[in-house]
C-alpha cells in the first residue's frame, strides 16, 4: 500500500525538511526523510528506487538554488517524474519552492507543474500543502503522529531518578510594616508632581488628596504645610482602604519600594521607564560576582559589546543585563517579588535599538544560553539588590524596614532532567550550522574564482 510521503531535498535545506517531516507526522502522515532513522516506525529505505516504485504515495521535492544541481535530489526528482505517467498519477511529484526560484530557473521537467510556495512563509506553505494532500486523499495511518513527532526532539535517557532542586524566580518578603501612613493633603497633588516625588518617597496616590505609604515623607519631599491629616492604619485587618482593595495598595507600594532600592543600588531606568538596567561603570570590569546556592561563587559579565553580521556588514551593539519586577501574592503564602531578567540593547553611543533590532540581537546573544545561565542572572540581580547579604533591606529603621530574602524560593522534585543531553544536541546543531555556513562560503569562493 502506498502510504508514505517521501521528502527529497538538498543538505542546505535540512531545516525545512526536518520541520516539514515533523509537522506532517504530527498530522498523521507517514513520512520518509533521511533526517530521521525511525520516524513513524519505518526506517529510511536502503533502496530508494524500490521505495519510490512500491511504497511512496507522493514525493515532496524541496526545490531551491542549492538543490537544482545536486545529484541525489535531481535523481530523486527525475525518478518521480518518470514514475508519474505509468502510475497514472500526474502529480506524483509535488514541488515546493523553498527560496523563491523564478520560472526561468526551474528545470524544464518541472516548469509546467504548480509549485507550492514556501519562500513567502513556511506556515502559509504548509497550509497549502495540507490542503493539497487532503484533496488527493493522502493516507494518514498514524493515530499517534503528534507523539511520534514530539519524541524526535528527545533522546532516550533524559529523566534521571535523582532528586533535583527547582528554583523559582520569586523572593519572599520576610517583613512588611504593619501600619500604613495615610496622608491627607490640603491642596491636590498633580500626577507629574506625584511621579517626581516618588523617586525619593515611594507612595500610592488613591486620589489627588490622599496618599499612602509605609513611611512618612521627608521634610524636603512634601511641604508639611500642605498636610491636613496623618493617619496610621493597621492594614492587615481591613479588606478595603479608601475604596481600594488593601492588597492592591500593598502590592503597588512594595513594587515601588523595590524599584527605589534597585535605583539606590545603581540600576537605571530605560528611557521608556519599563525596565531597569545595569549601566556601564557600575563596577570595574563590568563583572558582578555572586554566590551560588550550592556553595562557592562566580561572576557574570553584565554589560559588553558584541557584533552582529548582517548582509556582510559588521554591526556592533551594546547589551546590558536588565530586570522588571512584579509583586504577587498568588504564588506563595504572603507577598513575593518576582524577578524577570531581560536584556537592554543600545548602539555604542547609548541610543536604544528599535524593538525589532533589539529582538534580533537578543536571539544572537542568548542563542546558546541554557537554564542555568538565565538563573545565574537572577542571582546577579538579587546579589545587587542585597549587596551579597541574606536579606534585602529597603528603607526604614533596622527594626521597621521592608525586608525580603535574597534567596529564591525552591522546591525539591523526586526526579530530574539530564540537561547535558540537550547541551550535546545543541553542540551538534551548532556544528551542523557552522559546517553549512562553511559550505556556503566555499561555494561563494568558488564562484568568485570562476
C-alpha positions in Angstrom: 0.0 0.0 0.0 1.4 3.4 -0.9 1.2 5.4 2.3 4.5 7.2 2.5 5.3 10.9 1.8 8.9 11.0 0.5 10.8 14.2 1.1 13.6 14.9 -1.4 15.9 17.8 -0.6 19.5 19.2 -0.7 21.6 19.2 2.5 21.4 23.0 2.6 17.7 22.9 3.1 17.7 20.5 6.0 16.0 22.9 8.5 12.8 23.0 6.3 13.0 19.3 5.5 13.2 18.4 9.2 10.5 20.9 10.2 8.2 19.6 7.4 8.8 16.0 8.4 7.7 16.7 11.9 4.7 18.7 11.0 3.4 16.2 8.5 4.0 13.3 11.0 2.1 15.3 13.6 -0.8 15.5 11.1 -0.8 11.7 10.9 1.1 11.2 7.6 3.9 8.6 7.4 7.0 10.4 6.2 10.3 9.2 4.8 13.1 11.8 5.5 16.7 10.8 6.0 16.9 13.3 8.9 15.1 10.6 11.0 16.0 7.0 11.2 12.7 5.6 12.6 10.1 8.3 12.1 6.7 6.7 12.3 8.1 3.3 12.9 9.8 2.9 9.5 13.5 3.1 8.8 14.7 5.2 5.8 14.8 2.9 2.8 18.1 1.5 1.6 16.8 1.0 -2.0 15.2 4.4 -2.7 14.2 3.4 -6.3 12.2 0.5 -5.0 10.6 2.5 -2.2 9.5 5.2 -4.8 8.1 2.5 -7.1 6.2 0.5 -4.4 5.6 2.4 -1.2 5.6 6.1 -1.9 2.2 8.0 -2.2 3.8 11.3 -3.2 7.2 12.9 -3.5 7.7 16.3 -2.0 10.6 18.0 -3.8 12.2 20.9 -2.0 13.4 23.0 -4.9 16.0 25.6 -4.2 19.0 27.2 -5.7 21.0 24.6 -3.7 19.0 21.5 -4.8 18.7 22.2 -8.6 22.1 20.7 -9.5 22.8 18.3 -6.6 23.0 14.7 -7.8 20.8 13.0 -5.2 17.8 15.4 -5.2 18.0 15.7 -9.0 18.0 11.9 -9.4 15.0 11.5 -7.0 13.0 14.1 -8.9 13.7 12.5 -12.2 12.7 9.1 -10.9 9.4 10.5 -9.5 8.6 12.3 -12.8 9.3 9.1 -14.8 7.0 7.1 -12.5 4.2 9.6 -12.8 3.0 8.5 -16.2 3.0 4.7 -15.8 1.4 5.1 -12.4 -1.3 7.4 -13.8 -0.5 10.0 -11.1 0.3 13.3 -12.8 1.0 15.0 -9.5 3.2 12.2 -8.1 5.9 14.9 -7.7 4.8 17.9 -5.6 7.5 20.6 -5.9 7.9 23.1 -3.1 9.6 26.5 -3.9 12.0 26.9 -1.0 13.8 30.2 -1.7 12.0 32.0 -4.5 13.2 30.3 -7.6 11.9 32.1 -10.7 10.3 30.5 -13.7 13.4 30.8 -15.8 15.4 29.0 -13.2 13.2 25.9 -13.0 14.2 22.7 -14.7 12.3 22.0 -17.9 10.9 18.8 -16.5 9.1 20.6 -13.6 8.4 24.0 -15.2 4.7 23.2 -16.0 3.9 21.8 -12.5 2.2 24.0 -10.0 4.5 24.9 -7.2 3.6 25.3 -3.5 5.5 28.4 -2.3 7.4 28.2 1.0 9.6 31.2 0.2 6.9 33.6 1.4 6.4 31.7 4.7 6.6 28.2 6.0 3.2 28.3 7.8 1.5 29.6 4.6 3.2 26.9 2.5 2.3 24.2 5.0 -1.4 25.3 4.8 -1.4 24.9 1.0 0.4 21.6 1.2 -2.0 20.1 3.7 -4.9 21.3 1.5 -3.3 19.5 -1.4 -2.8 16.3 0.5 -6.4 16.3 1.7 -7.7 16.9 -1.8 -5.8 13.9 -3.2 -6.9 11.7 -0.2 -3.3 11.0 1.1 -3.3 8.2 3.6 -2.9 9.3 7.3 -2.2 6.0 9.0 -0.6 7.4 12.2 -3.0 7.8 15.1 -0.2 9.0 17.4 1.6 11.2 14.9 1.9 14.1 17.4 3.6 12.0 20.0 5.9 10.5 17.4 6.9 13.9 16.1 7.5 15.2 19.7 9.6 12.2 20.5 12.1 13.1 17.8 13.2 16.1 19.8 14.2 13.9 22.7 17.0 11.4 23.1 16.3 8.2 25.1 17.5 8.7 28.6 16.5 12.2 29.6 14.9 11.7 33.0 17.1 10.6 36.0 15.8 9.0 39.1 17.6 11.6 41.3 16.1 14.4 43.3 16.6 17.9 42.0 16.2 21.3 43.5 13.9 23.5 41.4 14.3 27.3 41.9 11.6 29.8 41.2 12.1 33.4 40.2 10.5 34.7 43.4 12.0 36.3 46.5 9.6 36.2 49.6 9.0 39.3 51.6 10.1 38.5 55.2 8.9 41.7 56.8 6.3 44.3 55.9 5.5 47.1 58.2 2.2 46.5 60.0 0.9 50.1 59.6 0.3 52.4 56.6 0.6 56.1 56.7 -2.5 57.8 55.2 -1.6 61.4 54.4 -4.5 63.8 53.5 -3.4 67.0 51.6 -5.0 70.4 51.8 -4.1 71.1 48.2 -4.3 68.5 45.4 -1.2 66.8 44.0 -0.8 66.5 40.2 0.2 63.3 38.5 3.5 64.9 37.4 4.3 66.0 41.0 3.4 62.6 42.4 5.7 60.9 39.8 8.5 63.3 40.7 8.5 62.8 44.4 8.0 59.1 44.1 11.7 58.8 43.2 12.6 59.8 46.8 9.4 58.8 48.6 7.5 55.8 47.1 3.8 56.3 47.7 0.4 55.3 46.4 -2.0 58.1 45.4 -5.5 57.0 45.8 -6.7 60.5 44.8 -5.2 63.9 44.4 -5.7 64.5 48.1 -5.0 61.0 49.7 -1.6 59.4 49.6 -0.5 56.1 51.2 3.0 54.9 52.1 4.8 52.7 54.6 6.9 55.7 55.9 6.2 59.4 56.3 7.8 61.7 53.8 11.0 63.7 54.5 10.6 67.4 55.0 12.2 68.3 51.7 9.9 65.8 49.8 6.5 67.1 50.7 5.8 70.5 52.3 4.4 69.9 55.7 2.2 72.9 55.3 0.2 71.0 52.6 -0.6 68.1 55.0 -4.0 68.3 56.5 -4.0 65.0 58.4 -1.8 61.9 59.1 -3.5 58.7 60.0 -1.9 55.3 60.8 -3.8 52.3 59.5 -3.2 48.6 60.5 -3.8 47.3 57.0 -3.8 43.5 57.7 -7.2 43.9 59.4 -9.1 45.6 56.7 -10.0 44.5 53.2 -10.7 47.9 51.6 -9.0 51.3 52.2 -10.5 54.4 50.7 -12.4 52.3 48.2 -9.4 50.3 47.0 -8.6 46.7 47.9 -5.9 46.8 50.5 -3.8 44.1 48.9 -3.6 46.1 45.7 -2.3 49.1 47.7 0.3 46.9 49.4 1.4 45.2 46.2 1.8 48.6 44.5 3.8 50.1 47.4 6.1 47.0 47.7 6.8 47.2 43.9 7.6 51.0 44.2 9.9 50.5 47.2 11.7 47.6 45.4 12.3 49.8 42.4 13.5 52.5 44.7 16.0 50.0 46.2 17.2 48.9 42.8 17.9 52.6 41.7 19.7 53.2 45.0 21.9 50.2 44.2 22.9 51.7 40.8 20.3 50.4 38.4 18.9 52.9 35.9 15.5 53.1 34.2 15.4 52.8 30.4 14.0 55.9 28.5 10.5 54.4 28.4 10.9 53.5 32.1 9.7 50.0 31.5 12.7 48.1 32.9 15.8 48.8 35.0 19.3 48.0 33.6 22.8 47.8 35.0 24.8 50.7 33.5 28.4 50.8 32.3 30.7 51.7 35.2 28.7 50.1 37.9 31.7 48.0 38.9 35.2 47.8 37.4 35.5 45.4 34.6 31.7 45.0 34.3 31.9 41.7 36.1 29.5 41.1 39.0 30.3 38.4 41.5 27.6 36.4 43.2 27.1 33.4 45.4 25.8 30.1 44.2 23.1 28.1 46.1 25.3 25.1 46.0 28.2 26.9 47.5 31.1 28.9 46.1 30.8 31.9 43.9 31.2 33.0 40.3 30.6 36.1 38.2 28.7 37.3 35.2 29.6 39.9 32.6 26.6 42.2 32.9 27.4 44.5 30.0 29.5 44.4 27.0 29.9 44.9 23.2 29.1 42.4 20.5 28.9 42.5 16.7 26.1 41.3 14.6 26.8 40.4 10.9 24.1 41.4 8.5 24.4 41.4 4.7 28.2 41.1 5.1 28.4 44.2 7.3 29.6 44.2 10.9 27.1 45.9 13.2 28.3 46.4 16.7 25.9 46.8 19.7 26.0 47.0 23.4 24.0 44.9 25.8 23.0 45.4 29.5 21.6 43.0 31.9 18.2 44.4 32.9 15.1 43.4 35.0 11.5 44.1 35.6 9.7 43.3 38.8 6.3 42.1 39.8 4.8 41.8 43.3 2.4 38.8 43.7 0.5 37.1 46.4 -1.0 34.2 44.3 2.1 32.0 44.1 3.1 31.5 47.7 1.7 32.4 51.1 2.3 36.1 51.6 3.8 38.5 49.2 6.7 37.7 46.8 8.8 39.8 44.5 9.0 38.1 41.0 12.2 38.9 39.2 12.1 38.9 35.4 15.6 39.3 34.0 15.9 40.6 30.4 18.4 42.5 28.3 18.6 46.1 27.2 20.3 46.9 23.8 21.8 50.1 22.6 24.2 51.2 19.9 27.7 52.1 21.1 26.7 55.7 21.7 23.9 54.6 24.1 20.9 55.1 21.9 18.3 52.4 22.4 17.8 50.0 19.5 14.4 49.6 17.9 12.3 46.7 19.3 12.8 44.7 16.1 16.5 45.2 16.0 16.8 44.5 19.8 14.9 41.2 19.4 17.4 40.0 16.7 20.3 41.0 18.9 18.8 39.2 21.9 18.5 36.0 19.8 22.0 36.4 18.6 23.4 36.9 22.1 21.4 34.3 24.0 21.0 31.5 21.4 23.3 29.2 23.4 22.1 30.2 26.9 20.6 27.3 29.0 18.5 27.5 32.1 21.5 27.8 34.5 22.8 30.8 32.6 19.5 32.6 33.0 19.3 31.5 36.6 22.7 33.0 37.2 21.4 36.3 36.0 18.6 36.0 38.5 21.2 35.5 41.2 23.2 38.5 40.0 20.2 40.8 40.3 19.4 39.5 43.8 23.0 40.0 44.7 23.0 43.6 43.5 19.8 44.3 45.5 21.1 42.7 48.7 24.8 43.7 48.5 25.5 39.9 48.7 23.7 39.7 52.1 21.0 37.2 53.0 18.4 40.0 53.4 17.4 42.8 51.0 16.6 45.7 53.4 14.6 48.6 51.9 14.5 52.0 53.7 13.2 52.4 57.2 14.9 51.8 60.5 16.6 48.4 61.3 13.5 47.3 63.3 10.9 48.6 60.8 12.5 48.1 57.3 10.8 46.3 54.5 12.7 43.1 54.0 12.8 40.3 51.5 15.0 37.3 51.3 17.8 37.3 48.7 17.3 33.6 48.3 14.9 32.4 45.7 12.1 30.1 46.7 12.9 26.5 45.8 11.4 23.0 45.9 12.7 19.5 45.6 11.4 17.2 42.8 11.9 13.5 43.1 13.2 13.2 39.6 15.5 15.3 37.4 16.3 16.1 33.8 19.8 15.4 32.5 20.5 18.7 30.8 23.9 17.6 29.5 22.0 15.6 26.9 20.4 18.7 25.4 23.8 20.5 25.5 25.2 17.7 23.4 22.2 18.1 20.9 22.8 21.9 20.8 26.5 21.3 20.1 25.6 19.0 17.2 23.2 21.6 15.8 25.7 24.4 16.1 28.4 22.2 14.4 26.0 21.4 11.6 25.2 25.1 11.2 28.9 26.0 11.1 29.5 23.3 8.5 26.7 24.6 6.4 28.0 28.2 6.7 31.4 26.9 5.7 30.0 25.1 2.6 28.2 28.3 1.6 31.4 30.3 1.9 33.3 27.7 -0.1 30.6 28.0 -2.8 31.0 31.7 -2.8 34.8 31.5 -3.0 34.4 29.0 -6.0 32.1 31.4 -7.8 34.4 34.3 -7.2 37.4 32.3 -8.6 35.4 31.4 -11.7 
